């Protein structure tokens, strides 16, 4: 599997962006797709995760503002970001693994759970 992230850009606070993560290489029915972000000088931070057959799970910092969805026909995952804040400024990454484990989705809040990453797309939110 290869991932191609896109959709980043410059937006004013309160605005919206939609990031895309296109998966290619093979089709898959069992998946875990995570979104992370990394601001300059900081560690990669969990944003949210979508497991096959499960509802998305979000970090508290983005809950109610960000939404993860999937277009299965195009093997593309989306991160819809609304009411953006300057502190959302970061490079956003999508990660993939097919190692699906039942139980709390919090398990997938660590970048170490993923074995395939997109190249990252920069989101800048101005105040």
KELO-208936 format. One line per 4 residues: number of its first residue (from 1); for each residue z, y, x of C-alpha. Coordinates in nm, 3 decimals. Each point is the difference from the previous one (the first is absolute). Layout:
REM KELO-208936
NUM) Z/Y/X; ...
This chain:
REM KELO-208936
1) 0.000/0.000/0.000; -0.080/0.353/0.113; 0.135/0.316/-0.157; -0.165/0.340/-0.023
5) 0.221/0.286/-0.113; -0.137/0.330/-0.125; 0.073/0.295/-0.223; 0.235/0.211/0.206
9) -0.031/0.374/0.029; 0.169/0.336/-0.034; 0.165/0.085/-0.329; 0.245/0.261/-0.121
13) 0.348/-0.093/-0.109; -0.004/-0.125/-0.357; -0.352/-0.133/0.035; -0.136/-0.353/-0.010
17) -0.199/-0.236/0.218; -0.118/-0.354/-0.042; -0.018/-0.224/0.304; -0.217/-0.309/0.009
21) 0.033/-0.318/0.202; -0.308/-0.220/-0.013; 0.050/-0.361/0.103; -0.293/-0.197/0.135
25) -0.058/-0.333/0.167; 0.098/-0.235/-0.277; 0.125/-0.004/-0.352; 0.359/-0.085/-0.069
29) 0.211/-0.066/-0.306; 0.336/-0.006/0.175; 0.075/0.317/0.184; 0.260/0.253/0.102
33) -0.131/0.352/0.054; 0.233/0.262/0.133; -0.030/0.373/0.056; 0.185/0.168/0.283
37) -0.002/0.341/0.159; 0.085/0.141/0.338; 0.079/0.362/0.071; -0.019/0.138/0.355
41) 0.290/-0.117/0.209; 0.130/-0.232/-0.270; -0.011/-0.371/-0.068; -0.235/-0.155/-0.250
45) 0.157/0.037/-0.344; -0.038/-0.220/-0.304; -0.169/0.160/-0.301; -0.068/-0.286/-0.239
49) -0.127/-0.355/-0.039; -0.207/-0.196/-0.248; 0.021/-0.379/-0.008; -0.236/-0.215/-0.198
53) 0.138/-0.061/-0.347; 0.278/0.253/0.043; 0.054/0.365/-0.085; -0.001/0.248/0.287
57) 0.321/0.087/0.180; 0.057/0.346/0.144; 0.221/0.180/0.244; 0.247/0.232/-0.169
61) -0.162/0.301/0.167; -0.326/-0.052/-0.188; 0.110/-0.174/-0.318; -0.136/0.176/-0.307
65) -0.261/0.189/0.205; -0.208/-0.273/0.166; -0.178/-0.291/-0.165; -0.160/-0.307/0.157
69) -0.287/-0.170/-0.177; -0.271/-0.250/0.073; -0.366/-0.033/-0.091; -0.047/-0.374/0.032
73) -0.375/0.020/-0.052; -0.038/0.213/0.312; 0.293/-0.140/0.198; 0.136/0.353/0.029
77) 0.356/0.123/-0.024; 0.095/0.355/-0.087; 0.294/0.227/0.057; 0.002/0.280/-0.254
81) 0.225/0.279/0.124; 0.108/0.273/-0.241; 0.230/0.297/0.036; -0.037/-0.012/0.376
85) 0.260/0.165/0.219; -0.023/0.128/0.358; 0.226/-0.287/0.108; -0.271/-0.242/-0.114
89) -0.213/0.116/0.294; -0.079/-0.304/0.215; -0.264/-0.249/0.100; -0.015/-0.258/-0.276
93) -0.070/-0.365/0.075; -0.074/-0.300/-0.215; 0.117/-0.341/0.112; -0.084/-0.349/-0.119
97) 0.143/-0.348/0.017; -0.068/-0.314/-0.201; 0.347/-0.135/0.077; 0.142/0.040/-0.344
101) 0.371/-0.061/-0.047; 0.180/0.008/-0.330; 0.309/0.207/-0.035; 0.066/0.366/0.055
105) -0.305/0.209/0.095; 0.235/0.189/0.232; -0.079/-0.276/0.252; -0.340/0.161/0.042
109) 0.139/0.343/0.080; -0.015/-0.085/0.371; -0.328/0.054/0.188; 0.067/-0.328/0.182
113) -0.088/-0.196/-0.317; -0.366/0.099/0.023; -0.263/-0.142/0.233; -0.302/0.213/-0.086
117) -0.008/0.381/0.000; -0.247/0.266/-0.095; -0.073/0.280/0.244; 0.206/0.265/-0.177
121) -0.096/0.314/-0.187; 0.165/0.339/0.047; 0.162/0.178/-0.292; 0.110/0.359/0.054
125) 0.194/0.184/-0.269; 0.032/0.374/0.043; 0.286/0.199/-0.149
